[in-house]
Amino acid sequence: MNQNIINARVTFRNSPIHILEKFTIKDIESAYEQFKKHSGLDECVIIQTCNRIELFGKSKSNDIEKIKKTWASIIGLDEESFNENIEFVENHEALHHLLKLTSGLDSMVLGEEQIIGQIKKSITSAREIKASGQHLNTLFDKAIRMGTRIRNTSGIGKGGISVGSMAVKLAEENIDELKTKKVLLIGTGEVSTLVAKSLQRRGYTFEVTSRTIGRSQTFCETMGGEPVKFEEVFEGFEKYDVIFVATTAPYFLVTHERIITAMEGKNKGMMILDLSNPRTVDEKVATIGGVKLMNLDQIAEMVEKNMNARLNKVKTVENIINEEVSVLEASMKRLDAEPLVKDVFKSIDSLREKELQKALQMLDETDEKKIKIIEELTKAVVESIVATPMNNIRKASEQGKPDVIELASKLFDYKKQNQAD
Ligand SMILES: NC(=O)c1ccc[n+]([C@@H]2O[C@H](COP(=O)([O-])OP(=O)(O)OC[C@H]3O[C@@H](n4cnc5c(N)ncnc54)[C@H](OP(=O)(O)O)[C@@H]3O)[C@@H](O)[C@H]2O)c1
């Protein structure tokens, strides 16, 4: 490829949740500005979920040090912090990784659906603020389509277990007679929906709270559970034995003090499952006697255990990805020829138009019908002469033959500086 596609990422594969959250980018729009200004990337897309912070970029030359430095300054960390956590790949490997993401193969819960929605959101917002351009827009559109097809044909998501079910399973494994316990769910978003569905399916009763009681009520109407007022819950947690927390609050909702107070008035244990990233339960609560705190790290361990049963599907998806990645790569290489092809078509068309006007003047032709016929004739002649060489240029680009593009640029007197984007 004439242009390089890079992927720099920090994910749950290398970093536990307390490390991962340090790399989270708070102000995405300003991060895009910084990356474009300082990292040498001329296009970029940020994908940020509870399990990963990933940057895809396009540039003429890759400078991982510049990218790390920019990312570090955005999140206020020193560059050394990246050394053990960041993974960096380019071109073939970067495209391969994007296909793994869109097909759900790199997800903590294999084949889960959320990631494809999150990737669509990322490219839409990057496109809107023009952080991405022709290369990444094309790449993401194609990778999303391919990923969806791979999911459908392989059935990788079918019978899959969601983060919500994993969390409920974790609670079941750690608590005797969960059915007799008082369960609370804090949050009414996507993850809470998965938890509620799983609790409901397994026949547990539970209460749900969210900042507005109206939202909790609507949630409970479809997902089950009993809505309770936020203020009521936060007055005292002592009545609950199991608390699932899945919010995007930017601070600790469940604090050390609140749980200390709750445990003073309680003669049994409490389990708290924090599914949020960044975490919304202060990790210090784990030091309080009788409290068991679990978060996404423990869910990851559980998923690992479940993986073995699904290894066959993984193999199928890997095989499909290995085939599809070369198709994706060819499409990206083809883009390298587009500025030249567009330029040639444009200049030949303006020559055609000039000569056509000259001829019409000489003929002194006013009959609209005849003018139309002559115009169509000029277009057909140009099209039939130019189409074959242009398609051959595109093909050469797909096959990674930059010398052909170089030669064609000379032949058509194409100005090289245009090729920068
Ligand atoms: N989506 C996934 O695949 C996935 C998987 C695992 C973990 N996670 C993590 O789980 C968490 C929730 O994700 P989600 O996808 O469910 O998000 P979501 O659909 O956007 O829902 C966010 C929830 O957080 C609540 N919230 C936001 N700010 C709050 C605050 N200051 N105080 C109290 N509640 C607040 C919202 O309540 P309001 O209605 O009051 O705004 C809403 O109920 C995130 O930390 C995410 O990283 C997500």
The ligand as a Gaussian input file, in Angstrom:
#p B3LYP/6-31G(d) Opt

LIG

0 1
 N      -21.502000      -2.261000      26.011000
 C      -20.682000      -3.295000      26.265000
 O      -20.454000      -4.190000      25.441000
 C      -20.017000      -3.398000      27.618000
 C      -19.536000      -4.630000      28.065000
 C      -18.960000      -4.720000      29.346000
 C      -18.882000      -3.579000      30.136000
 N      -19.318000      -2.371000      29.675000
 C      -19.225000      -1.220000      30.584000
 O      -20.459000      -1.141000      31.280000
 C      -20.760000       0.215000      31.568000
 C      -22.145000       0.553000      31.050000
 O      -22.115000       0.391000      29.646000
 P      -23.451000       0.452000      28.793000
 O      -23.085000       0.012000      27.444000
 O      -24.560000      -0.213000      29.521000
 O      -23.704000       2.061000      28.796000
 P      -25.031000       2.839000      28.411000
 O      -25.963000       1.981000      27.627000
 O      -24.582000       4.139000      27.857000
 O      -25.724000       3.118000      29.833000
 C      -25.104000       3.932000      30.761000
 C      -25.826000       3.846000      32.093000
 O      -25.022000       4.581000      33.035000
 C      -25.883000       5.504000      33.745000
 N      -25.093000       6.658000      34.181000
 C      -24.330000       7.473000      33.417000
 N      -23.764000       8.417000      34.177000
 C      -24.189000       8.202000      35.448000
 C      -23.953000       8.860000      36.706000
 N      -23.158000       9.922000      36.785000
 N      -24.535000       8.346000      37.803000
 C      -25.342000       7.256000      37.725000
 N      -25.610000       6.614000      36.585000
 C      -25.040000       7.079000      35.452000
 C      -26.956000       5.839000      32.740000
 O      -28.063000       6.281000      33.448000
 P      -28.973000       7.528000      32.992000
 O      -30.105000       6.906000      32.254000
 O      -29.367000       8.159000      34.248000
 O      -28.122000       8.396000      32.097000
 C      -27.207000       4.478000      32.087000
 O      -28.073000       3.721000      32.867000
 C      -19.671000       1.059000      30.931000
 O      -18.732000       1.417000      31.916000
 C      -19.065000       0.134000      29.906000
 O      -17.708000       0.437000      29.711000
 C      -19.921000      -2.272000      28.452000

